[in-house]
Amino acid sequence: MNRKTLVLPAVVGLLAPVLAACGGSDSGSNSGDAIVVGTTDVFTESKEAPAPVDPAYAYDVGTWNILRQTVQTLMIQPRGDGEPEPEAAEKCGFTDTGNERYSCTLREGLKFANGDSITAKDVKFSIDRARSIKADSGVFALLSTIDTVETRGDREVIFHLKTADATFPFKLSTPVAGIVSAKDYEKNKLRDGFAVDGSGPYTLEPEVKGDKLVKAVFTKNPNYKGQLTVKNSKVEMRSFDSADDMGAALEKGDIDLMTRSMTPDQINKLGTATDSDIDLNEMPGLEIRYLAFNTDAPTVKTRAVRQAMAQIINRGELVAKVYGSQAEPLYSLVPATITGHSNSFFNKYGDPSVSKAKSTLTKAGITTPVKLTLHYTTDHYGAATKPEFQVLKKQLNDSGLFDVSIAGATWDKFRPAEKAGDYDVYGMGWFPDFPDADNYLAPFLDKDNFLGSPYTNSQVSNNLIPESRREADRLTASKSLTEIQDIVANDVPVLPLWQGKQYIATRDDITGSEWALNSSSTLQLWELGRGVSG
């Protein structure tokens, strides 16, 4: 049989599996050995990032996938995507017509994993803590529209917002809004190391070697009370040095499932195999990749340099050479499948053109070739990142207008250097916090943006982003969202490159893998079970 299973959009905002996995119908709940999941995500504690899994600090897809299993939020993104639903809350909703007052009532009998009761005061403590610490990861900006948090009794929490924010329910589903206890987390200080305590579907036992988390053991939390059905009793997540090592472990049966990041060659091989006991699940993805600029750096401070790069880079060739059918060219920060998307970069620059780029640089009085270094991370976005940057280097250098070199660094070095402004041009990926256009624009362009970018545009931050958030109907917000994307295409503080699909490979006795990854690349380990090989 063809082992490739597709999970395709059935209707707008809903993902549903169209082919069943090969495993049996038995969910495997509470039985059998731990389900073992492989990843190439690297989890490192360092001087620059001493608290990698503190909800008030963590802000990358890998650490969030640890927190989503262990720390409960008031709201949660549903199984097949769509509008967020109550999780630790029994009910939530706006209580005014202006989307500025949001109230949640906690479930009765809610407890932390250690058995302590959860009250509204714990929710207020957790939200206020993240807002006051203001970690340099920038994750606190997700809560920037909150003015004050009020509690009424033990179960009601009321959020008074500074301005209308129709996306606020989504923000309450992200780990930065995770509920933690003042017994385990200090009010004004991050919690160092890899310990996590919460009320989510699992508890965590970390295995650490040196400064790295090499294994995370998730055990079903007997005190969990929420909307999720946990279909296994234990899951182990193991971190591998390379996708090849991870793939070899899957083939040998040392792990049951592998996820990000597989190489394009691995995906092609698994997708065409007909005699394997490994299934490949392909899902629509909302991951994007882009180049970012330190717009204060002398080499790229002049807008014409950034515009010339946007005019030269050939996204179609880049995707074809490195990712094939696993990605698509992207002409905006907002993916093509998200309401409010506009092809702003294509509308402005059209097809790649060296002559147009040369004219842009000449008019600005820029001497060519412009000497630049493109920086990338060697271990965070997969093995294909280096070949991708080799193609970008060749495209820019072949124009004769640039003299580009490339330099790679591990994520634990790359991210602090990027935040410190040490890189003029650097490659990043974005896995959305929630599937809305606002989350592809505000984190890059609003105050306290997560890149630490010096770029500002008062029209975007003061008018257009707030305007778009007033509209509960996201189609109605499209006018403001399109204007933001047009400004980005003109100023080029970031340069979008491609939008990718996502994949999970599992041994065929594992059930639920078609639900184990949502469009925001959130691992939903509770969906996995062990069935019958087939």
N, C-alpha and C positions, 0 to 999 in steps of 0.2 A: 504494500500500500504506500501511497505518498504520505510521508510523515509530516507534511507541512499543514498546520492548522491555522486558519485565518480567523481573526476576531475583527469584524468589520462594523462600521456604523450602520445601525438599522434605521434610526431616525435621527434628526438633529438633536445633539445633546445626549444621545444614548448609545452605548456600545453594547453589542450582544454577540455571543458566539454563534457562528453559523455551522460549524462542524464540531461534533463532540470529541473530547479527548479519548485516547484509546483505553484509559484506565477503566476499572469496573465502577459500578454505581455505589459501592460501599465507600462512605466518606472517610473511613479510617479513624473516626473521632476517638480520641483517648486510647488508641491501641497501636501496637507496633513500636518500632524504633523511632527515634527522632528523624524528622525529615531534614535533610542536609542541603543547604542552599549555598552555592558558590557565587562570589562576586570579586571583581578586581578593584572595588572601592578600597581606598587606603584610609585608615582611621589612625591619626597620629596626635599624640599630646606633645606640645612644644611650648617653649617660652612665649612664642607669639600667639599660640592657641592652646592655653592650658586647660580649657573646659570645652572640649569638642562636642560633647553631647548634652550640655546644659541647654534647656529650651530657650533660655534668654540669649544664647550665643549661636547655636547651631544654625547654619544657613546654607547647606548644600544637600543634594539629593540623597547622598549616602547616609549622613548623620540623621537626616529627617526620616529615612526609612527605619532607623533604629528607634527613633522617638515615636513614630506612628504606631509601633507595636506595644509601646510601654506607657506612654503618657496620654491621658484621655483629654479630649477637647469638648467644648460645649456642643459644637456642630461637627459633622463629618461629611465628606464627599461620598455620595452613595455608590453602591456596588458597580453600577454601569455608567457612572458620571451623571451630570445633571445638577440641579439645584441642591445645595447642602441641606442635610437633614439633622434633627436633634440627635445627639449622642449621649454625653453626660447630662445634657438637658432633657427634660420631658417635653418642653415646648419652648420656642423662641419666636420673636417677631418684632417688627417695628410697631410702635404704639402711637405714632403720629403720622401725619400725611406728608411730612417733609423728609422722611428717612434720616432723622437726627436723634431718635430715642429708640433704643433697642433693648428689649427685656427678655430674660431667660429664666425659666423655672427649672431647678435641678430635679432629677429623678429622686424618688424617695429611696432611702436606704443606701445611698451611694457611699462607697468606701474606697480608701486607698488599699493597695495590695497588702499592707501590714494589718488591715482591719480597722484602722482609724476612720471615723466618719468624715465625710466631706461636706462642708457647708459653703454657703455663699461667700463667707469671709476668705476661704481658701482660693476661690476663683478670683476675688478682688486682689488678694495678695499676689497671686501668680501673674496677673496682667500688669498690675502696678510695678511689680518687680522688674519685668522685662522692659517696661517703659522707662524706669528710672535708671537702670544699669546702662542702657544705651550702648550695648556692646559694639565694638568696631566692625563686626560682621555686617552691621546694618539691618539686621533682622527686625529690630524694634520698629523700623519705619512702617511695617505692616500694621502697626497699631497707632499710627500717627494721627488718625482722625478722631481718636478718643480724647474727650476733654476730661471727664471724671467717671469713676465707676462707683455706683451706689449699691448697697445691699439692703434688703428688707427681709428681716427674719433669717432663717437658716437656708432658705431655698431660692429666694429671688435675687437676681442680679440685674441691675439696670445700667446700661451704657449710655451716657450722654455724649453725643458727638459734637465736634467743633463745627462740622459742616456735613451736609448730606452725603451719605456714602452707601449706595445701593449694593456695593460689593462687600459690605461689612460681614454678612453671614459667612461668606467664603473665608474671610480672614480669621474668623473664630474657629475655623476647621484646620488651621495650620498649627504646627507644633509650638510656635512662639506663644500661642494662647493655651498651651497645655497646662493642666492643673497639677500643681505640686504643693507640698506641705512645707510650712515654715520650720518644721522639725528637721527637714532634710536639706533645705535650701535657704541660705542666708539672704536677707532682704536686699542688701546692697553689694553683694559679692558673688561672683560666678563660682560654681562648684567644679573644682578641678577633677580631672580624671574621667573615667568611663562609667561610673556608677549612675544609674537612673532609677528613680523611685516615683511611681505614679499609680494610676488606677486603670490603665489600659488592659487590653486582652491578655497580655503576657507580662511576666516579670523577666528581668534581665540578669544573667550571670556572665560578666565579661571575662575573657581570658586574654591577658595582656603579657606581651614579651617586650621588654625594654620600654619603649614609649609608644608601642603599637598595639592596637586591638587586633588580635589574629582570629579570635572566635567569639561570637556572641550567641549565648544559649538562651533561647526564649522558652519559658515554661508557662503553660496555661495558668492564668491568674484565677484562683477559685473565688475571689471576691469581686471579679469584674461584673459590672452591671451596665449594660448598654445595648445597642441594637444589633451588635455583631454576633454571628454564630461562629464559634471557634471550632474548627473541624479536625484539630489535631491536639495532642497534649504537649508536644515539644518540637521546636524547630531550632536547628543550629545554622548559623550563618558563618561561613569561613571565607577569609580574605586571601586571595591568591596574588602572587607577584605578577602574573601574566595571564592573558586569555588562553594561551596554549597550555599552561599548567592547569588551568581551570577545566579546559576541554578534555584533557587527558584524565583528570579525576572523574569527570562525568562518564567517559567511556569505560573506565575501570569499575564504575559503580561506587566509588568513594563518596560521591555526592549524588543527590537526586535531581537537582535543578541548577541551572546556571542562568544568570541574568547579566546585567551590564557589568563590563562591556565585552561583548564578543567581537571578533574581527569580522570584516566583510567576507573573508574567505571561509571562516567557520560557518557563517550564516548561509552562504551559498552551498556549501557542502551538505549541511544538515537539511536544507530546503529541498534538495534534489535526491536525497537518499531514499531508496525504496525497500531496503532490507535491514533497516536499523531498528533498535529497540529504544531509540531516542526520538521524541516528538519536538518539532519546532513550532512555536506559536508566534505568529506575526500579528502585530497590533498597530493601529494608527497611533502616532506619537505626536506630542506637542513640544518635543525638544528642539531647540534651535542652536545654531552656532553663529558666532559673529566675531568681528574684530572690534576692539575698543581702543580709544585714543585718550591719552593724557593731553588734553587740549591746551595745557599750559606749557608743554614741552616745546622747545624751539623748533624741532624738526617737523612737527605736525601742528603747530599753533596756527599757522595760516590755513584758513579753510580750503583754499584752492588745492593744497596738497592732499587733503582728505578727499576732496571731490574728484581729483585726478585718479586716486586709487579706486574709488567707486566706479569711475568711468572705464578703467582698464580690466578689473577683475572679471573673469568669465566664470560665472557660477555653474553654468551647464557643463563646461569642460571639467571643472573641479569635481563636481558630483560624479560625472561619468567615469573619470579616471580613478577615483578613490572609493566611492560608495556604491556606484551602480544604481540598481533599483531600490536601494535601501534608504535613499534620501532624495529630496527634491530641491531645486534652487529656490531661494527665498529672497523676496524683494521688499521686505518690511520687517520690523521687529515682531510684528503680529503675524502668527502663522496663517496660512491660507484657509484653514478650517475653522478659525475663530471669528465670531461675529464682530464686524468692525474692521476686518482686514482690508488694506489697500495696497496695491502694488506700487507704492510711492517711488521706490528707487528705479524701477523700470520706467515709470512714467516720466521721470526726470532725465535719466541717462540713456534709456534705450539699450540697444545692443552694445557690447564692448567696442570701444573705439580709441585707438592710440592717438589719432589726429585730434580728436576732441579733447582728450586729456592734455595733449601738448599745448593746445590753444588756451586751455584753462590756466595752466602753469605760466605760460608766456604773458598772458594778460595781468597776472598777479606779480610778475617780475621775479619768479622763482628760478634760480639757476639749477639746471639739471646736469647729471642725474642726482636726484635727491637720495641721500644716504640714510638708510633706516635699518633697524633690527626688529624683526617680528618675533615676539616671545610666545612660547606655548608651554603647556604643562605635559610632562611625559607620561603621567600615570593616573590621570583623573578622568579623561574622556575617551580612553581606549587607544589601542595600538595604531589606529589609522590616523591619529592626529599628526604625527610627524610627516607621513606622506602627504597629508593635506597641506601642510605648511611648505613642503618642498614644491608642490604645484603652485601655490600662491607666490612663492619666491620667483619661480621661473616666469610666471605670467608678468609680474611687475618688471623683472630685469629684462625680459625680451622686448619690452616696450622701448628700452633705451632711456626712459625717463627716470628710472629708479635704480639704485644700487642697494639691493636688499640682501641681508643675511638673516639667518634664523637661529634661535637659541632656545633650548628646552630646559626645564627645571621641574623637579618633583613638586607636587601640589603643596607640601608643607613649606616649601621655600617660595614657590611661585605666588601663592595667594597673599602672603604678607608683603612681598615685594611689590605686587600690583597695587595693594591698598596704600602702600607708602609712596606711590607715585614714581617708583624706580623704572618703570617701563613706559616708553613712549607709545608703542603699539603692541597689543597683546591679544591672544585668542582666548575666548571664553565660550562656555555653553550656558544655556538657561533651560532649566526644567521648571515649569510654572508652579507657583505655589497653589494656584487654582486656575481653572480654564476660563479666563476672561481677558479681554484685550487690555484692561487696566493693568493686569499683572505683567504684561510685556512692555509697558510704557513707564508707569510710575516708578518701578524699582531702578530704572536707568536715568530718569529725567527729573524726578521730584526732589525735594529737599531731602538730605540724608540718604542719597541713593547708595545702593549697596556696593557699587564700584568705587565709591569715593571719588568720582569724577569731578573735576573742577568746572565742567560744562554746566552752564545755567541758561535757561530761557524763561524769562518772567511770564511771557504769554502762556507758555505751556504749564508751568507750575502754579501760577496764580489764577489763571482763568480756565484753560482748556481741561486740565485734569479734574478740577472741582466740578466743572460743567458736566463732564461725562459721568461723574459719580452720582449726579442728581437723578439720572435716568434709570429707573428700575428696568424698563424695556431697553435692552442693549442695542436693538436696532435703532432706536431713537437717539442713542448716544453716538451713532456712527459719524455724524457730522463733525463733532468735536474730536473724535478719535482719528478720523481721516486727516484733519488739519494738523494734529500732532505728528502723524506719520510723515506728512509732507514737509514739515519743519525739520524733522530728523533727516530726511533725504537731502535737504538743502544744506544743512549744517554739518552733517556726518560726524556726530560725536561717537557713533557706533556704526558699523557697516555689516548688516546681516548677510549671511552666506548661504545657509541651507537649513531645511527642516527635515528631521529624520523620523523614520519608523522605529519601532522598538520590538524586542524579541525576548522570548524565554524558551530555553530548551530543557526538557524534562525526560527522565526515564519513564517508560510508558505504564508503570504501575502507580504513578502519581496523578491524583485527580485534582480538579479545580484550578489547574494552571491557566486556563483561559480567563480566569477572574483575578489572577494573582498580581496583575500589574494594571493600574488604571492609566488613563491618557496623560496624567501628570507625572508618570513614572513612579507612582507610589506603590511600594510592595505591600500587598495585602496577604500576609502569610497565613492569616486565619482561614483563608479559603482553601488551603492545601490539605489533602488527605492522602492516605495510602490505600489503593484499591488492589485490583488484580491485573497482572501483566497480560497484555493482549495484542 
